[in-house]
């Protein structure tokens, strides 16, 4: 006979700070976990990119090659390559092990705000202040993009990818979803400049943060507004929004030094974390654990759930 499955534990939120990385990169513009969550990347206003083991608090390598501040980065699925973008209008492809730039893609007419790999790490997708999303082929030597998506009427602030979709958020107040299989574009108007977008883990919803200090959860297929979340402050900066590892909570960085989490279904405020005195520049949620990276000023903090016990002396 089959035994009943144990009841899944209640989703926990990261409440205790277990590491602080003093990055030494000027202001940290973005922090991103790699695909399995064992490492992270930090993007600095000093033109550098750094690779860390945030769980141990150790810096592993620094990458130099951008001509101006680095604004976003992402790791490939196998951790062998990185892509990054910056205010120098370029997108760079890096070899993780050697620290060398493999390719530099030039074509954007303004600073590049966001980059992502596709699942196979054969394409890099970038979004820029020049109102375009560009797709670059990592395998060929061609210098021009394989596709340019120019439907946005203002700067593109955020891009995310699923296996066959590109999700973009723009300062023109639209969330656009490009279904590459069907060759279709779906657009939802939020009405305020968008700072960050993401897919839910189950692929049913999209989350958008905008400069009216509101997070909105949208049904991906119909565009129906499923939830609104307020309480944070977002009026000026390009701040990240996240979903927790089990889609139970939505979170957002804030200009008041806090990170806020709401219950996705109920819409109630579940947690406010005091990260620092300044703006929380960037957030990244671990792919499988209740674990959060938050960047403020020149440091990155790693937060874990209350039940987490640090193994040995981690130097916290």
C-alpha angles and dihedrals in degrees: 000000000000117000116226114259113255113255110262113250119252111270110260127212126220106261107154126066109228103169139024118196115202095206102190091210101113109248114000105233097185140002121199135180117225120242097281097033096241095113138026140206126223123200116210137204085225090073094256135119120206134198118213144177093224093185090063095030094237130141112223107180143348123220121206125184110099118107095215139015117322113237106182142000141181137192127229121247092257095043092237097112141034132200124203140173137197154170089286087078092245138117116212131201114205138193105231097208099048098031090227127139108245096185139001117206117205122182108098114108095214142020115316112233104185144018137187137175121227115240095271093042090235094117132043116205118202134184124204145189084247088079095249137112111210130195118210126195109229094195102052129066093229110128097206125076120264089223137014119200106198104167094112115100094205139020120320108233103177141019131185130178135212121185093282106007139076116207118196135180122203140193086241087075097251130125107207126194120193113201101204095189094054096032090232134140120210119190131191121189115219097174100228130073109277119229102180141006134188142171122241113246092249091054093234100106143035126215123209130187119201142181094260088078091253135122116206128199112205131190102246097219102039102026089231114159106244100174146357123208125196139170103088126092119244116154107122116017135067099251129182127241123200142185119222119250093267098036090247095122138029120214139190139188116239139207091232095069096262136109113217129204127192131191103257096219102034096036091220121140106259103177143000115197120198104221102166148315097274135056115303097237101191144006135195127181120211113253096235110008136063089255129128136194116205126183122204125167107320100341142072122213127204115212126192138183121277093253092055114115118199111235109239119318109337094174094247 
